[in-house]
Structure formats: C-alpha cells, structure tokens
Amino acid sequence: MEIGDDVMPSICEMLKSLQNLEELTLWGNDLSETAWVELSRCLEGRSNKLNMLDIKENEGICPENVV
C-alpha cells in the first residue's frame, strides 16, 4: 500500500510511541522531500535509534540526502 504526505503526522506519532521499534521499512511510497525531512526530524528526536531504516524505491528522495 502506497502512503503519501498526509500520513506523515501519524507515522511520526507512531515513532514516538513505539520507542522499542528497531526497524522501519517504507518501500515504494510517494512522499515529498518535505515529508522525508519531517520523518528525519521525528527519528532524530527518538531516544532509541532505529537499527535499520529501509526506504527503497521512494519518490521524493534525492540520493545525496540518503545516509
């Protein structure tokens, strides 16, 4: 199921509440660069960092911005 920018607030809320979450996979979605920036901020604010963030084949990602 493809997700768009409109669900990013819900994803950020989920990330805040699931502090034990270790892996997040977001393949093949249509998110704008703004949404990716918002996701990045949400992830930076977590006390427990993810072990893996898999964001293959997504719209809105510039390869130079993926670390």
C-alpha positions in Angstrom: 0.0 0.0 0.0 1.4 3.4 -1.0 1.4 6.1 1.5 1.6 9.9 0.9 2.4 13.1 2.8 -0.9 13.1 4.6 0.0 10.2 6.8 3.4 11.5 8.0 1.9 13.1 11.2 0.5 9.6 12.1 3.9 7.9 11.3 5.7 10.4 13.5 3.2 9.8 16.3 3.7 6.1 15.9 7.5 6.5 16.1 7.2 8.5 19.3 5.0 5.9 20.9 6.9 2.8 19.7 10.3 3.5 21.4 11.3 -0.2 21.2 10.8 -0.2 17.4 14.1 -1.3 15.8 13.4 -1.4 12.1 11.2 0.6 9.7 10.6 -0.3 6.1 9.0 2.3 3.8 9.3 0.9 0.2 7.8 2.5 -2.9 5.9 5.4 -1.5 5.0 8.8 -2.9 6.4 11.2 -0.2 7.6 14.7 -0.9 11.0 15.9 0.2 9.2 17.9 3.0 7.7 14.6 4.3 11.2 13.0 4.3 12.5 16.0 6.3 9.7 15.6 8.8 10.4 11.9 9.1 14.1 12.7 9.7 13.2 15.1 12.5 10.9 12.5 14.1 13.7 9.9 14.0 16.3 12.3 15.4 14.0 13.0 18.4 13.8 9.3 19.4 15.8 8.3 22.4 16.1 4.8 21.0 17.6 4.9 17.5 16.5 2.6 14.7 18.8 -0.2 13.7 17.5 -0.1 10.1 15.5 2.3 8.0 14.8 0.8 4.6 13.5 3.4 2.1 14.0 1.8 -1.3 12.2 3.0 -4.4 10.5 6.0 -3.0 9.5 9.2 -4.7 10.9 12.4 -3.2 14.3 11.0 -2.2 17.4 12.6 -3.5 20.2 10.0 -3.4 22.6 12.6 -2.0 20.3 13.0 1.0 20.2 9.3 1.9 22.7 8.3 4.6 
